[in-house]
Amino acid sequence: MSQILNDLLNSYKNSGKPALDRRVLACWLIFRPASWLPTTAFIATGWSANAVTLLAASLLPIIWGLLLSGDWNLAKAGYVLFFCFTLLDYVDGNIARYRKTNSVFGKTLDGFVDQLASATYIFVACGNIRLHAHLLPAEFEAIAGAWSTFMIACSAYTDMRIKAFALEAGTSSSGSKPKAAQKSWKNLAEQFQENLAALSPVALLVLGLLELPSFYTVGYFLFFALIYPPRIALKLWRSRKDLSVPRSS
């Protein structure tokens, strides 16, 4: 086990992940360190990265059911299980790097499961209503959860379409900032957004265990309502020149 762990850490250090992880404190300080021992156990028992992704996906219906139970103890189990689900998202990447089995299929599967997980905002909001723990009127609480999920889906769809059209047009546009602007205030704003989004499972766990899950729903609704629409618009604006080419028939 110790040899697996050493090889695992070396495969991570020799990849480009550490630089990316440092941008996101929840990843760098919480999820990545917490993922090493579970990853070691999964590797030792022969699990593949895709198998771990499917395991994580299988947890989602259980999590959603617990959140909708209307019982505090079961709901708290759901909050804990969602944190574990997020941890598995790091585990499957660790395994793929360790075994050098990164693939387009694996990344697609992982991205699909991540998008499914965004529906959790709806289930948290509806669970708050069943627990009689909602800050907003019930209808607005449900809308807040649905809006958060909708904004995540819109952002992911925008990224996907920009990349697809950029590939078709033969450009490298992704709606991201030019390298020269990487230390600008815009980059700091994007880094802030990444950090706040990555903290979502931690915030749900802490506020849920404190029986304050509605603060999570309302807080992240404000985050997605205020930040994501201009973020999507900015991606489209940055891509306009690269993608302003005739489409092939």
Stockholm file with secondary structure:
# STOCKHOLM 1.0

chainA/1-249         MSQILNDLLNSYKNSGKPALDRRVLACWLIFRPASWLPTTAFIATGWSANAVTLLAASLLPIIWGLLLSGDWNLAKAGYVLFFCFTLLDYVDGNIARYRKTNSVFGKTLDGFVDQLASATYIFVACGNIRLHAHLLPAEFEAIAGAWSTFMIACSAYTDMRIKAFALEAGTSSSGSKPKAAQKSWKNLAEQFQENLAALSPVALLVLGLLELPSFYTVGYFLFFALIYPPRIALKLWRSRKDLSVPRSS
#=GR chainA/1-249 SS CHHHHHHHHHHHHTSSHHHHHTTCHIIIIIIHHHHHHHHHHHHHTTCCHHHHHHHHHHHHHHHHHHHTSSCHHHHHHHHHHHHHHHHHHHHHHHHHHHHTCCCHHHHHHHHHHHHHHTTHHHHHHHHHHHTTCCSSCHHHHHHHHHHHHHHHHHHHHHHHHHHHHHHHHTCCCCSCCCGGGTTSHHHHHHHHHHHHHHTHHHHHHHHHHTTCHHHHHHHHHHHHHHHHHHHHHHHHHHHHHHHCSCCCC
#=GC SS_cons         CHHHHHHHHHHHHTSSHHHHHTTCHIIIIIIHHHHHHHHHHHHHTTCCHHHHHHHHHHHHHHHHHHHTSSCHHHHHHHHHHHHHHHHHHHHHHHHHHHHTCCCHHHHHHHHHHHHHHTTHHHHHHHHHHHTTCCSSCHHHHHHHHHHHHHHHHHHHHHHHHHHHHHHHHTCCCCSCCCGGGTTSHHHHHHHHHHHHHHTHHHHHHHHHHTTCHHHHHHHHHHHHHHHHHHHHHHHHHHHHHHHCSCCCC
//
